[in-house]
Amino acid sequence: MQLSLAIPTPLQYFASLVESDDHFPLLESAISLAQDEYPDLDVQQVLGDVDQLLARLKRRLPVDAPALQKLRALNQFFFHDLSFGGNVNNYYDPDNSYVNALLKTRRGIPITLGVLWLELASGLDLNVRGVAFPGHFMVKVNLPKGQVVIDPFTGQSLSREELAEMLEPFRPKSGGNDFETPIGLYLQSASPRDIITRMLRNLKEIHTNQQDWQRLIAVEDRLIVLHSDAWVEYRDRGMAWAVQGQNALAASDLEIYLSHMQDPPDHQVVSERLLELRQSSA
């Protein structure tokens, strides 16, 4: 009997990681996103590099260190000693979304920095979560005397007043005395699937703005693996396939979108594009 030793593709490997919400390795999934850009990337090596950082950090702390001491040591190590921080000079560089690049440059965007910080914090047994704050990913840690919200882009802890100010652009504009959503609802924990989705949608926006259709398609492939019922992603992948001249693949994706969406606002536009694709393939 012949054994199959086929190496999984990056997309197959990603699919195996994100299959279950009960066993969803956030850091490994985040690292794997870079495999489309860096085909020779060794994900296990990157995981090992992060483990080494954690080991260095743990050597700074006594075994019985309280949570607040651990948090202070982590922030000193991460933001000051290692100088991790936001890439203010080139915020929309795709490398900011890749953990392997972040480890080399020490520069990234809030969510990538946040994922790495969360891994180190979890390794110290801190009670931490990611926060899908509008427009800016945050991290939070629960301490015996309360909750601390940290901006992983700057390393600063944020007061409720500062968070409320950051929320202003996202609040509905109304002249009446409408009910204002409590700020706590914006600080709910984000699941690992939500975090990886947000990372991919950041990349999607970058590749769309740069009209980099091949890279956009690779991102859409992963989004559809994450959310098989994300019909808008089928539409967007189909449009990208069409620009690439892959009419059959484009038509298939647009058909899926139209068959599952009930009267979407772009129904006519997508239907007309689908008809053009069918006619050009006839």
Solvent accessible surface area in square Angstrom, and as a share of the most:
residue,aa,sasa,rsa
1,M,222,0.99
2,Q,175,0.78
3,L,132,0.66
4,S,101,0.65
5,L,156,0.78
6,A,88,0.68
7,I,158,0.80
8,P,74,0.47
9,T,69,0.40
10,P,49,0.31
11,L,61,0.30
12,Q,106,0.47
13,Y,45,0.17
14,F,0,0.00
15,A,36,0.28
16,S,73,0.47
17,L,18,0.09
18,V,3,0.02
19,E,143,0.64
20,S,40,0.26
21,D,100,0.52
22,D,122,0.63
23,H,148,0.66
24,F,21,0.09
25,P,48,0.30
26,L,34,0.17
27,L,9,0.04
28,E,31,0.14
29,S,0,0.00
30,A,0,0.00
31,I,0,0.00
32,S,0,0.00
33,L,4,0.02
34,A,0,0.00
35,Q,25,0.11
36,D,66,0.34
37,E,56,0.25
38,Y,77,0.29
39,P,105,0.66
40,D,142,0.74
41,L,29,0.15
42,D,82,0.42
43,V,9,0.05
44,Q,110,0.49
45,Q,96,0.43
46,V,10,0.05
47,L,35,0.18
48,G,25,0.24
49,D,51,0.27
50,V,1,0.01
51,D,85,0.44
52,Q,115,0.51
53,L,18,0.09
54,L,27,0.13
55,A,42,0.33
56,R,102,0.37
57,L,0,0.00
58,K,99,0.42
59,R,180,0.66
60,R,114,0.42
61,L,25,0.12
62,P,69,0.43
63,V,157,0.90
64,D,123,0.64
65,A,9,0.07
66,P,83,0.52
67,A,29,0.23
68,L,76,0.38
69,Q,73,0.32
70,K,36,0.15
71,L,8,0.04
72,R,159,0.58
73,A,20,0.15
74,L,0,0.00
75,N,29,0.15
76,Q,87,0.38
77,F,0,0.00
78,F,0,0.00
79,F,22,0.09
80,H,120,0.53
81,D,66,0.34
82,L,9,0.05
83,S,54,0.35
84,F,5,0.02
85,G,11,0.10
86,G,11,0.10
87,N,24,0.12
88,V,114,0.66
89,N,145,0.74
90,N,78,0.40
91,Y,78,0.30
92,Y,141,0.54
93,D,42,0.22
94,P,30,0.19
95,D,46,0.24
96,N,4,0.02
97,S,1,0.00
98,Y,8,0.03
99,V,0,0.00
100,N,13,0.07
101,A,9,0.07
102,L,0,0.00
103,L,29,0.14
104,K,167,0.71
105,T,82,0.48
106,R,77,0.28
107,R,94,0.34
108,G,0,0.00
109,I,9,0.05
110,P,6,0.04
111,I,4,0.02
112,T,0,0.00
113,L,0,0.00
114,G,0,0.00
115,V,1,0.01
116,L,0,0.00
117,W,0,0.00
118,L,12,0.06
119,E,63,0.28
120,L,0,0.00
121,A,0,0.00
122,S,61,0.39
123,G,21,0.20
124,L,10,0.05
125,D,126,0.66
126,L,13,0.06
127,N,75,0.38
128,V,9,0.05
129,R,121,0.44
130,G,2,0.02
131,V,0,0.00
132,A,50,0.39
133,F,1,0.00
134,P,34,0.21
135,G,59,0.57
136,H,36,0.16
137,F,3,0.01
138,M,0,0.00
139,V,0,0.00
140,K,18,0.08
141,V,0,0.00
142,N,61,0.31
143,L,27,0.13
144,P,123,0.77
145,K,204,0.87
146,G,38,0.37
147,Q,88,0.39
148,V,39,0.22
149,V,10,0.06
150,I,2,0.01
151,D,10,0.05
152,P,0,0.00
153,F,30,0.13
154,T,71,0.41
155,G,16,0.16
156,Q,112,0.50
157,S,71,0.46
158,L,33,0.16
159,S,49,0.31
160,R,138,0.50
161,E,130,0.58
162,E,80,0.36
163,L,2,0.01
164,A,36,0.28
165,E,127,0.57
166,M,60,0.27
167,L,0,0.00
168,E,90,0.40
169,P,99,0.62
170,F,105,0.44
171,R,29,0.11
172,P,121,0.76
173,K,160,0.68
174,S,64,0.41
175,G,91,0.88
176,G,48,0.46
177,N,162,0.83
178,D,100,0.52
179,F,171,0.71
180,E,110,0.49
181,T,48,0.28
182,P,68,0.43
183,I,17,0.09
184,G,37,0.35
185,L,97,0.48
186,Y,48,0.18
187,L,11,0.06
188,Q,106,0.47
189,S,60,0.39
190,A,10,0.08
191,S,48,0.31
192,P,48,0.30
193,R,38,0.14
194,D,73,0.38
195,I,4,0.02
196,I,0,0.00
197,T,10,0.06
198,R,53,0.19
199,M,0,0.00
200,L,1,0.01
201,R,106,0.39
202,N,44,0.23
203,L,3,0.02
204,K,34,0.14
205,E,98,0.44
206,I,13,0.06
207,H,4,0.02
208,T,57,0.33
209,N,109,0.56
210,Q,105,0.47
211,Q,123,0.55
212,D,34,0.17
213,W,60,0.21
214,Q,103,0.46
215,R,108,0.39
216,L,6,0.03
217,I,3,0.02
218,A,26,0.20
219,V,9,0.05
220,E,0,0.00
221,D,33,0.17
222,R,2,0.01
223,L,1,0.00
224,I,18,0.09
225,V,50,0.29
226,L,9,0.04
227,H,47,0.21
228,S,79,0.51
229,D,93,0.48
230,A,18,0.14
231,W,58,0.20
232,V,58,0.34
233,E,6,0.03
234,Y,25,0.10
235,R,57,0.21
236,D,29,0.15
237,R,40,0.15
238,G,0,0.00
239,M,56,0.25
240,A,2,0.01
241,W,43,0.15
242,A,9,0.07
243,V,85,0.49
244,Q,74,0.33
245,G,53,0.51
246,Q,86,0.38
247,N,41,0.21
248,A,80,0.62
249,L,84,0.42
250,A,0,0.00
251,A,12,0.10
252,S,53,0.34
253,D,5,0.02
254,L,0,0.00
255,E,66,0.30
256,I,53,0.27
257,Y,3,0.01
258,L,31,0.15
259,S,85,0.55
260,H,94,0.42
261,M,59,0.26
262,Q,178,0.79
263,D,128,0.66
264,P,7,0.04
265,P,146,0.92
266,D,30,0.16
267,H,80,0.36
268,Q,127,0.56
269,V,95,0.55
270,V,1,0.01
271,S,35,0.23
272,E,89,0.40
273,R,74,0.27
274,L,8,0.04
275,L,97,0.48
276,E,91,0.41
277,L,3,0.02
278,R,120,0.44
279,Q,115,0.51
280,S,75,0.48
281,S,70,0.45
282,A,122,0.95
